[in-house]
Amino acid sequence: MPESQLVLGLAAGYHYGDVRPFLVSLERTGYRGQLVLFVSETTRDIERITKHDVTTIPLYRAAGLEDIPYNALRYFLYLDYLKASNHRFRRILITDVRDVVFQLDPFKYPWPDGINCALEDKRMTIGKCPYNAHWIREHLGSKALAEVENKPISCSGTTMADHDSMLTYLKTLTAGLIPCTPGKHMAGYDQGVHNHLA
């Protein structure tokens, strides 16, 4: 049932050339589900993007989220979208857009129910990675980092789940993202929270 599949992404500030590999590669897999991209005032070529059967939604910042960077803001947008939807999706993929291409329809794989996270090279642990370690330490504290420092890194940009599990994941993740921790190199701190949850 293609209509029960959903891909969610954020294309804030991008132009058509940035997202074309993502859009064209997904089309070539034969994917027939829904594709929703949140866009900003600085997203260009939206008319070209929508020709790829994409629903674009202007992003907004709810009260209290004014300082949240785009990387983290996207999860609040996804959560609000799913909560407002009258449709229950069998499978939902939340994904990065500019640096993702598809080789096969991602929904053809027999994903189990629950959250399915993408792991990076297991030779690099969370504690060894200066970025992930920094995000967790600065936002969640040294104790939180110690709990996961020997674990492999999960990329927060690619997560697949059934509808209920995705809602639970997004509610838990967004609760962990606020208040935002400002500071140098903290724009990707959503991945730190994601890894601690995983």
Backbone as a ProteinNet text record, in pm:
[ID]
protein_1_A
[PRIMARY]
MPESQLVLGLAAGYHYGDVRPFLVSLERTGYRGQLVLFVSETTRDIERITKHDVTTIPLYRAAGLEDIPYNALRYFLYLDYLKASNHRFRRILITDVRDVVFQLDPFKYPWPDGINCALEDKRMTIGKCPYNAHWIREHLGSKALAEVENKPISCSGTTMADHDSMLTYLKTLTAGLIPCTPGKHMAGYDQGVHNHLA
[TERTIARY]
82.5	0	87.2	118.8	207.3	158.3	26.7	-25.5	3.2	44.9	73.4	221.4	295.1	437.4	461.6	554.2	581.4	729.9	781.8	918.4	908.2	976.7	978.3	1119.9	1134.8	1266.1	1256.2	1370.5	1379.5	1472.1	1425.5	1505.4	1521.4	1549.1	1561.5	1684.9	1662.7	1773.2	1834.2	1780.2	1836.9	1780.6	1845.2	1790.9	1772.9	1717.1	1682.8	1804.4	1917.7	2038.2	2079.5	2052	2085.6	2003.3	1876.3	1785.4	1757.4	1802.6	1774.2	1823.5	1946.6	1988.9	1898	1853.6	1761.3	1630.1	1571.3	1440.8	1444.1	1541.6	1549.2	1579.6	1671.1	1705.2	1586.2	1508.1	1389.9	1287	1266	1173.5	1214.6	1343.3	1393.5	1378.5	1359	1337.2	1195.1	1106.1	966.3	882.5	938.7	865.1	736.8	624	494.2	422.2	492.7	429.8	433.8	406	406.5	547.2	578.2	705.3	673.8	713.2	687.8	820.6	844.7	963.6	921.2	976.2	956.6	1057.9	1011.6	1096.9	1094.4	1199.6	1210.7	1190.2	1191.3	1179	1296.1	1407.3	1526.9	1542.1	1444.7	1446.9	1409.7	1493.9	1471.6	1423.6	1364.4	1320.4	1212	1123.5	1020.7	930.8	904.4	819.5	885.5	1016.9	1087.3	1086.7	1100.1	1099.2	963.5	854.8	721.5	685.3	755.7	731.4	768.4	838.6	876.9	776.4	653	546.1	579.3	628.5	665.1	562.9	521.4	441.9	538.4	537.7	623.9	539.4	594.3	524.5	618.8	575.3	660.9	682	807.3	834.1	798.4	775.1	739.6	812.9	824.2	886	781	742.2	646.6	713.5	634.3	686.9	779.5	893.8	992.8	1097.7	1076.9	1171.7	1250.8	1249.2	1313	1462.9	1528.1	1673.7	1718.1	1623.5	1656.4	1712.1	1831.8	1884	1799.3	1808.4	1727.1	1741.7	1864.5	1885.5	1793.5	1771.1	1683.7	1538	1516.1	1379.7	1300.1	1365.4	1294	1211.6	1260.5	1188.9	1058.7	1058.5	934.6	833.8	883.7	796.8	737.3	820.9	773.5	668.5	694.4	600.9	466.2	468.6	344.1	269.1	342.9	280.4	207.5	273.6	212.2	95.3	106.1	-3.5	-126.6	-103.9	-215.6	-274	-202.6	-245.6	-361.3	-455.3	-566.5	-531	-411.6	-369.2	-269.5	-283.5	-184	-96.5	31.8	125.3	182.1	196.4	253.3	401.6	470.3	612.8	642.6	732.6	773.9	926.2	981.3	1126.2	1150.6	1226.7	1272.9	1418.8	1453.2	1584.1	1643.2	1776	1845	1808.2	1834.4	1793.9	1913.6	1995.1	2102.7	2210.3	2231.7	2340.5	2291.1	2167	2110.2	2068.8	2107.3	2056.8	2007.2	1914.9	1852.3	1896.6	1926.7	1957.7	1837.8	1754	1632.9	1522.6	1399.2	1287.3	1311.6	1326.9	1360.2	1252.6	1131	1021.9	1009.7	1090.7	1088.5	1162.2	1249.8	1321.6	1223.7	1236.9	1142.7	1174.1	1151.8	1179.7	1090.2	1145.2	1058.5	988.8	881.2	817.2	914.3	888.3	978.3	1068.2	1164.4	1258	1374	1406.9	1521.2	1618.4	1735.6	1836.3	1951.4	2013.8	2127.7	2256.6	2343.2	2470.5	2582.7	2675.9	2795.1	2902.8	3021.4	3132.9	3158	3148.7	3157.8	3296.3	3396.7	3530.1	3537.6	3443.6	3438.9	3325.2	3358.4	3255.5	3215.2	3107	3058.2	3164.9	3231.7	3332.6	3455.8	3489.7	3607.8	3579.7	3453.4	3416.3	3409.9	3491.9	3491.6	3358.4	3285.5	3158.4	3048.5	3027.1	2921.7	2948.3	3073.3	3107.9	3080.6	3114.8	3093.5	2945	2863.7	2720.3	2656.4	2691.7	2631.6	2682.3	2811.7	2868.4	2811.4	2805.1	2761.3	2611	2533.5	2387.3	2330.2	2382.4	2325.4	2413.1	2541.8	2631	2728.8	2832.3	2939.3	2888.3	2792.5	2736.9	2667.6	2591.7	2522.8	2623.6	2734.1	2837	2899.9	2927.7	2988.4	2899.7	2768.6	2674.4	2681.1	2723.8	2718.7	2852	2959.2	3084.3	3143.1	3112.3	3166.8	3071.7	2961.8	2862.1	2895	2848.1	2865.7	2778.9	2813.8	2741	2622.4	2509.7	2392.1	2370.3	2347.1	2320.6	2175.7	2157.6	2021.1	1946.4	2015.6	1954.2	1877.1	1876.8	1804.5	1742.7	1612.2	1543.6	1412.2	1386.5	1265	1185.2	1053.5	970.6	826.6	751.5	606.8	549.8	423.8	363.3	372.6	327.7	327.3	468.1	560	698	762.2	730.1	787	733.1	605.2	549.2	617.6	636	702.5	845.5	915.7	1054	1060.6	974.6	977.7	938.8	841.5	804.4	920.9	988.1	1100.1	1219.7	1247.5	1360.6	1340.5	1223	1200.7	1204.7	1157.2	1165.5	1310.6	1398.2	1539.5	1616.3	1555.8	1624.7	1606.8	1512.8	1488.7	1513.7	1567.5	1607.5	1733.9	1747.8	1863.6	1989.2	2099.8	2228.5	2306.9	2321.8	2397.9	2547.7	2622.6	2767.3	2828.8	2959.4	3034.2	3017.6	2991.5	2978.6	2862.1	2755.2	2641.6	2524.2	2539.5	2426.9	2377.3	2463.4	2421.7	2390.3	2357.9	2339.5	2222.7	2132.9	2024.2	2077.5	2192.2	2248.3	2298.4	2347.7	2388.4	2271.5	2159	2039.1	1987.8	1987.5	1944.6	2029.4	2160.7	2248.5	2227.6	2204.6	2179.6	2049.5	1947.8	1822	1840.3	1911.3	1931.5	2005.3
-118.2	0	125	177.8	294	412.9	431.5	548	540.5	424.5	409.9	433.2	484.6	511.5	661.3	708.6	851.8	876.8	969.2	1019.2	1165.1	1200.9	1337.3	1391.7	1515.4	1577.4	1728.4	1791.5	1936.9	1989.5	2089.6	2148.8	2298.4	2337.6	2479.2	2539.9	2645.9	2717.6	2648.9	2535.2	2463.4	2517.3	2480.5	2508.8	2375.2	2380.6	2257	2166.6	2225.4	2144.5	2067.6	2123.4	2055	1928	1933.5	1822.1	1732.4	1771.7	1692	1547.3	1520.5	1379.6	1298.1	1358.3	1291.8	1260.2	1361.1	1345.5	1248.4	1264.5	1179.5	1034.9	1014.6	876.8	807.4	880.6	819.8	784.8	872.8	844	718.8	705.8	593.2	458.8	459.1	333.2	281.4	368.3	330.3	362.1	436.3	472.7	546.1	507.4	566.6	621.5	630.5	683.5	834.7	891.2	1036.1	1085.4	1204.6	1271	1414	1449.8	1583.7	1646.8	1766.6	1842.9	1975.7	2006.1	2138.1	2233.2	2353	2451	2582.9	2661.7	2791.5	2902.8	3026.2	3141.2	3149.8	3087.6	3092.8	2969.4	2878.9	2764.7	2815.2	2783.7	2832.6	2720.5	2759.4	2666.3	2570.2	2617.8	2529.1	2473.3	2553.1	2502.6	2384.9	2383.9	2270	2150.1	2175.7	2066.9	1997.1	2074.2	2014	1932.8	1952.7	1872.1	1725.6	1697	1558.7	1494.3	1538.7	1484.7	1499.2	1617.3	1650.7	1748.7	1725.1	1823.6	1908.9	2040	2129.2	2205.5	2219.6	2289.4	2395.1	2521.5	2625	2595.4	2596.9	2568.5	2687.8	2662.4	2766.4	2734.3	2833.8	2814.5	2844.3	2743.1	2762.4	2839	2896.7	2971.3	2882.3	2937.5	2863.5	2794	2793.4	2725.9	2824.7	2951.4	3055.1	3033.9	2975.9	2959.1	2818.8	2733.3	2595.3	2593.2	2536.2	2527.8	2433.7	2452	2372.2	2221.8	2175.8	2031.9	1975.6	2052.5	2007	2044.5	2159.9	2206.5	2107.7	2039.6	1948.6	1844	1797.7	1693.5	1745.4	1870.9	1932.7	1945.5	1978.8	1990	1854.3	1751	1616.6	1570.6	1595.9	1555	1624.7	1755	1829.7	1780.3	1749.8	1701.2	1568.8	1476.4	1346.3	1357.5	1441.3	1458.9	1520.2	1606.2	1671.7	1587.8	1483.9	1402.6	1311.9	1298.6	1205	1065.4	1053.3	926.5	856.2	726.9	646.5	578	597.8	541	409.7	315.3	186.7	202.3	278.3	303	449	507.1	646	650.5	718.8	742.5	891.1	927.4	1065.5	1065.1	1160	1151.1	1287.3	1290.8	1405.2	1411	1524.6	1541.8	1569.2	1663.8	1707.2	1601	1513.9	1416	1271.8	1250.7	1116.5	1087.4	969.7	918.3	776	732.3	601.5	506.9	384.1	279.1	188.2	175	94.3	167.7	129.2	182.1	145.7	243.4	211.2	131.9	130.9	59.7	-84.8	-125.6	-264	-356.8	-298.8	-378.9	-421.4	-544.6	-591.2	-534.8	-403.4	-339.8	-396.8	-430.6	-472.4	-351.7	-377.2	-268.6	-213	-91.1	-24.6	71.7	125.7	222.2	148.7	186.9	132.6	246.6	238.7	344.6	299.3	394.7	365.1	382.7	280.9	287.5	327.6	402.6	440.2	334.6	354.5	260.5	230.7	101.9	64.6	85.9	111	136.7	272.4	361.9	493	492.7	498	500.3	644.3	658.8	791.9	869.1	802	868.1	909.9	835.9	869.1	981.5	1001.5	1103.5	1240.1	1335	1464.4	1538.3	1517.2	1587	1528.6	1397.2	1334.5	1345.4	1325.8	1338.4	1481.4	1579.3	1719.5	1749.9	1705	1733	1674.4	1548.7	1484.4	1548.4	1569.3	1627.1	1765.4	1849.3	1986.8	1997.6	1911.1	1922.5	1835.1	1714.2	1620	1596.9	1631.6	1616.9	1501.1	1505.3	1404	1265.2	1258.2	1128.2	1061.9	1139.3	1085.1	1034.6	1109	1064.5	934.2	922.3	800.2	678.6	699.5	589	530.9	611	565.4	576.6	614.7	645.1	527.8	405.5	288.3	230.8	299.7	252.3	304.4	232.6	283.5	406.3	485.5	608.3	576.5	632.7	623.7	759	756.8	880.5	922.3	1040.2	1087.1	1124.7	1130.6	1174.5	1068.3	943.9	837.7	743.5	755.8	671	623.7	492.9	431.6	372.6	388.5	331.8	318	235.9	233.1	359.5	388.4	514.6	540.5	444.8	466.3	481.4	399.9	407.8	539.9	588.7	716.8	829.7	826.9	928.2	926.5	809.5	797.3	848.3	810.2	854.5	1007.1	1066.2	1211.2	1286.7	1235.8	1300.3	1296.6	1182.4	1167.9	1251.5	1249	1324.6	1474.3	1524.5	1668.7	1714.6	1631	1667.1	1681.1	1600.3	1605.2	1715.8	1779.9	1885.5	2023.8	2037	2168	2160.8	2267.9	2390.4	2368.2	2445.5	2437.6	2478.1	2409.4	2445.7	2526.6	2656.1	2736.8	2709.9	2749.7	2734.7	2696.6	2699.9	2669.4	2522.5	2497.5	2362	2283.5	2351.3	2281.1	2264.4	2307.2	2301.4	2159.4	2060.1	1921.7	1844.6	1912.9	1844.9	1748	1758.8	1662.3	1519.8	1505.1	1370.1	1317.7	1405.6	1361.4	1308.2	1380.4	1335.2	1205.1	1196.2	1075.1	956	973.7	862.9	821.6	914.2	877.6	799.9	838.4	763.9	624.5	617.9	487.8	391.6
0	0	0	-116	-123	-41.2	-33.8	37.2	187.4	235.4	377.5	408.9	310	328.3	320.2	402.2	408.9	427	346.9	363.6	405.9	515.3	566.3	564.1	515.6	513.6	527.2	543	555.9	447.7	371.8	264.6	287.9	410.1	444.6	380.1	301.8	240.5	119.6	78.1	-35.1	-166.7	-276.1	-409	-481.1	-599.8	-670.6	-690.4	-723.4	-743.9	-619.7	-502.7	-377.4	-358	-395.3	-365.5	-485.4	-604.4	-723.6	-712.6	-666.8	-656	-564.8	-456	-363.9	-435	-498.4	-561.2	-678.5	-765.5	-884.9	-847.3	-753.4	-715.7	-649.4	-569.1	-507.9	-614.8	-710.4	-821.2	-896.5	-924.1	-1004	-933.9	-802.5	-731.4	-750.1	-802	-816.5	-694.3	-600.7	-479.2	-516.2	-453.5	-485.5	-362.7	-250.4	-130.7	-127.7	-12.7	3.2	36.3	-13.3	15.6	56.1	177.6	231.7	269.3	216.2	252.2	313.1	427.9	487.5	425.5	392.8	325.3	401.9	381	448	346.1	394.4	304.8	208	244.9	159	70.7	75.3	-16.2	-155.2	-253.7	-390	-482.5	-594.6	-699	-650.3	-563.8	-509	-619.1	-722.4	-830.8	-902.4	-912.8	-974.8	-881.6	-753.5	-655.2	-654.1	-657.7	-648.8	-773.2	-884.2	-1004.5	-983.5	-875.7	-843.8	-748.2	-752.4	-668.9	-521.1	-486.5	-349.2	-293	-170.2	-97.6	-17.5	-42	34.5	136	254	362.4	419.2	421.1	481.4	629.8	671.6	812.3	899	1022.1	1118.4	1248	1332.6	1463.9	1570.1	1640.4	1749.1	1862.4	1948.1	2062.1	2143.6	2178.6	2254.6	2170.3	2038.1	1948.6	1863.1	1901.6	1819.6	1802.6	1900.5	1896.2	1855.2	1825.2	1788.3	1645.9	1623.2	1486.3	1401	1268.9	1176.4	1200.5	1227.7	1246.6	1354	1459	1567.3	1541.5	1481.3	1456	1371.7	1279.9	1189.8	1264.6	1379	1451.6	1512.7	1551.7	1600.7	1486.4	1366.2	1249.6	1212.4	1214.7	1181.5	1281.9	1408.6	1512.8	1495.8	1474.5	1454.8	1331.3	1224.2	1101.4	1127.2	1194.1	1219.8	1316.6	1416.2	1511.6	1444.9	1343.9	1275.6	1162.1	1121.3	1007.9	1045.6	953.2	972.3	923.6	867.1	806.6	897.3	911	982.7	879.3	891.1	795.3	848.3	757.3	798.7	829.8	745.6	764.8	734	814.2	796.8	797.3	699.7	694.3	713.6	815.8	828.3	785.9	699.9	637	604.3	603.8	546.7	399.1	336.9	197.9	106.2	142.5	52.1	30.9	129.4	116.8	113.6	69	60.8	-82.6	-131.8	-259.6	-234.9	-317.8	-301.2	-410.9	-371.4	-468.9	-491.3	-387.3	-393.2	-317.2	-342.2	-265	-118.9	-30.6	108.6	180.8	128.2	193.9	147.2	52.1	5.5	101.8	185.4	283.4	393.1	445.6	548.7	687.6	704.9	833.1	941.6	1057.5	1167.9	1228.9	1302.9	1375.9	1478.6	1521.2	1613.7	1540.3	1610.7	1553.6	1488.3	1365.5	1293.9	1267.4	1329.4	1317.6	1229.2	1162.3	1076.1	1155.3	1151.5	1222.3	1128	1180.1	1105.5	1130.1	1076.2	1089.9	1237.4	1273.9	1415.8	1476	1392.3	1447.4	1516.8	1486.2	1552.2	1652.9	1779.6	1883.4	1913.1	1987.5	2025	2101.7	2195.8	2276.3	2200	2095.1	2013.7	1915.1	1882.3	1783.1	1851.7	1809.8	1877.8	1866.9	1759.4	1739.6	1828.4	1815.7	1894.3	2044.1	2084.3	2225.5	2274.2	2193.4	2229.7	2245.1	2149.8	2154.5	2280.4	2311.6	2428.4	2557.3	2566.2	2688.5	2717.3	2613.1	2633.4	2658.4	2592.8	2606	2718	2732.9	2829	2950.8	2940.7	3054.6	3041.3	3123.4	3119.4	3157.1	3249	3287.9	3168.9	3093.3	2975.4	2872.7	2855	2761	2808.2	2936.5	2989.7	2966.2	2965.5	2945.8	2804.9	2709	2568.6	2495.5	2563.2	2493.8	2417	2456.7	2387.1	2282.3	2259.3	2162.9	2022.2	1919.9	1782.9	1759.2	1659.9	1628	1538.2	1571.1	1484.7	1419	1289.3	1215.3	1238.2	1295.2	1322.8	1196	1083.8	959	884.5	933.1	863.2	965.5	985.9	1082.6	1021.6	1033.5	979.9	1095.7	1092.4	1198.9	1153.5	1228.3	1211.3	1274.8	1249.9	1289.9	1441.3	1520.8	1665.5	1721.3	1672.6	1721.2	1681.9	1563.3	1521.3	1608.2	1639	1728	1864.7	1920.4	2050.4	2042.5	1937.1	1917.2	1908.2	1826.1	1807.2	1934.2	2007.6	2134.4	2232.8	2241.2	2334.5	2289.9	2160.9	2108.2	2126.2	2089.9	2100.5	2245.9	2337.5	2479.5	2523.2	2465.1	2499.5	2430.9	2332.6	2256.8	2318.1	2411	2472.1	2622.4	2677.6	2606.7	2524.4	2419.7	2331.4	2408.4	2380.1	2439	2336.1	2358.1	2262	2277.5	2178.9	2189.4	2056.8	2053	1931.3	1894.5	1767.2	1711.3	1771.5	1811.6	1870.7	1774.1	1649.5	1554.4	1530.8	1546.3	1522.2	1648.1	1755.8	1884	1884.1	1785.8	1776.2	1763.7	1696.6	1681.9	1815.3	1901	2033.7	2112.9	2109.2	2180.8	2119.8	1988.4	1918.1	1961.3	1967	2004.3	2149.3	2236.7	2376.4	2387	2311.2	2311.7	2252.6	2142.3	2075.2	2165.6
[MASK]
++++++++++++++++++++++++++++++++++++++++++++++++++++++++++++++++++++++++++++++++++++++++++++++++++++++++++++++++++++++++++++++++++++++++++++++++++++++++++++++++++++++++++++++++++++++++++++++++++++++

